[in-house]
Every structure is written in structure tokens, then in C-alpha cells.
Amino acid sequence: MPILVNLDVMLARRKMTLSALAETVGITLANLSILKSGKAKAVRFSTLAAICQALECQPADLLEHRPDPTDLKPGSEPD
């Protein structure tokens, strides 16, 4: 999937556990684990905003677009 979730990186930078984030944000630990593992198909903006507020970060700190090289059109270059 070309969207990477860097939640584990931000948690480490903030020295916060996933459990503490779940409690702060009011989301189940299971749902945060799905997001952290990159298996989530979608994330609500309200959830993203709550996570960003708790971690004092921006959405771009959590989400990264990395195109699949096999999806590139002929003649185009990867970012």
C-alpha cells in the first residue's frame, strides 16, 4: 500500500505507549493497533486530529505517501 503509517515513530519520539495514546484519545487499543500496523483501510479526520493533538504533531508526521515502483508509468521517476 502506498500510504505508510508512522505512528510507531511518533510514539517513540514522544515516549508514549500505544495504550496511553488509546486512553488519551479515547479509541480502543485494537483500533490503534490496526492503524499502527498499516492494516487500516481508512481513518476518520476526527481520529487523526485527536491523535495529532495528543502527540503534538501534524498529519504529515503520521502519514507518508510512498508510491509502489511497479505502479509508475513508463518514463516517470519515483519521488
Phi, psi and omega per residue, in radians:
M1 nan 2.352 -3.056
P2 -1.327 -0.135 3.084
I3 -1.772 2.095 3.120
L4 -1.786 2.461 3.107
V5 -1.846 2.084 -3.097
N6 -1.794 0.617 -3.121
L7 -1.072 -0.683 3.139
D8 -1.092 -0.622 3.117
V9 -1.137 -0.816 -3.121
M10 -1.180 -0.640 3.086
L11 -1.082 -0.743 3.128
A12 -1.134 -0.738 3.139
R13 -1.101 -0.606 -3.112
R14 -1.618 -0.005 -3.122
K15 0.918 0.861 -3.126
M16 -2.163 2.492 3.088
T17 -1.520 2.813 3.088
L18 -1.098 -0.653 3.111
S19 -1.103 -0.752 3.125
A20 -1.134 -0.702 3.104
L21 -1.119 -0.758 3.134
A22 -1.022 -0.761 3.133
E23 -1.157 -0.755 -3.135
T24 -1.116 -0.753 -3.050
V25 -1.478 -0.442 -3.118
G26 1.449 0.569 3.091
I27 -2.038 2.651 3.127
T28 -1.185 2.620 3.098
L29 -1.056 -0.645 3.131
A30 -1.075 -0.780 -3.137
N31 -1.168 -0.675 3.079
L32 -1.158 -0.632 3.107
S33 -1.110 -0.701 3.095
I34 -1.101 -0.742 3.112
L35 -1.136 -0.812 -3.111
K36 -1.062 -0.658 -3.105
S37 -1.330 -0.167 -3.126
G38 1.461 0.179 -3.107
K39 -1.588 -0.084 3.139
A40 -1.233 2.441 3.105
K41 -1.543 -0.388 -3.101
A42 -2.759 2.829 3.030
V43 -2.479 2.334 3.113
R44 -1.249 2.540 3.092
F45 -1.061 -0.624 3.133
S46 -1.131 -0.646 3.086
T47 -1.188 -0.791 3.123
L48 -1.059 -0.746 3.130
A49 -1.111 -0.717 3.135
A50 -1.150 -0.704 3.105
I51 -1.132 -0.774 3.130
C52 -1.084 -0.692 3.122
Q53 -1.139 -0.782 -3.120
A54 -1.139 -0.641 -3.105
L55 -1.662 -0.009 -3.111
E56 0.888 1.008 -3.118
C57 -2.490 3.141 3.105
Q58 -1.863 2.741 3.098
P59 -0.930 -0.633 -3.140
A60 -1.150 -0.347 3.060
D61 -1.286 -0.397 -3.081
L62 -1.756 -0.566 -3.049
L63 -2.057 2.396 -3.121
E64 -2.371 2.355 3.084
H65 -1.686 2.120 3.108
R66 -2.319 1.726 -3.077
P67 -1.067 2.570 3.068
D68 -1.293 2.150 -3.111
P69 -0.992 -0.461 3.138
T70 -1.301 -0.261 3.132
D71 -1.582 -0.063 -3.105
L72 -1.228 2.518 3.087
K73 -1.367 2.615 3.112
P74 -0.975 2.337 3.116
G75 1.548 -0.166 3.122
S76 -1.600 2.734 -3.105
E77 -1.906 2.548 3.046
P78 -1.214 2.734 3.118
D79 -1.201 nan nan
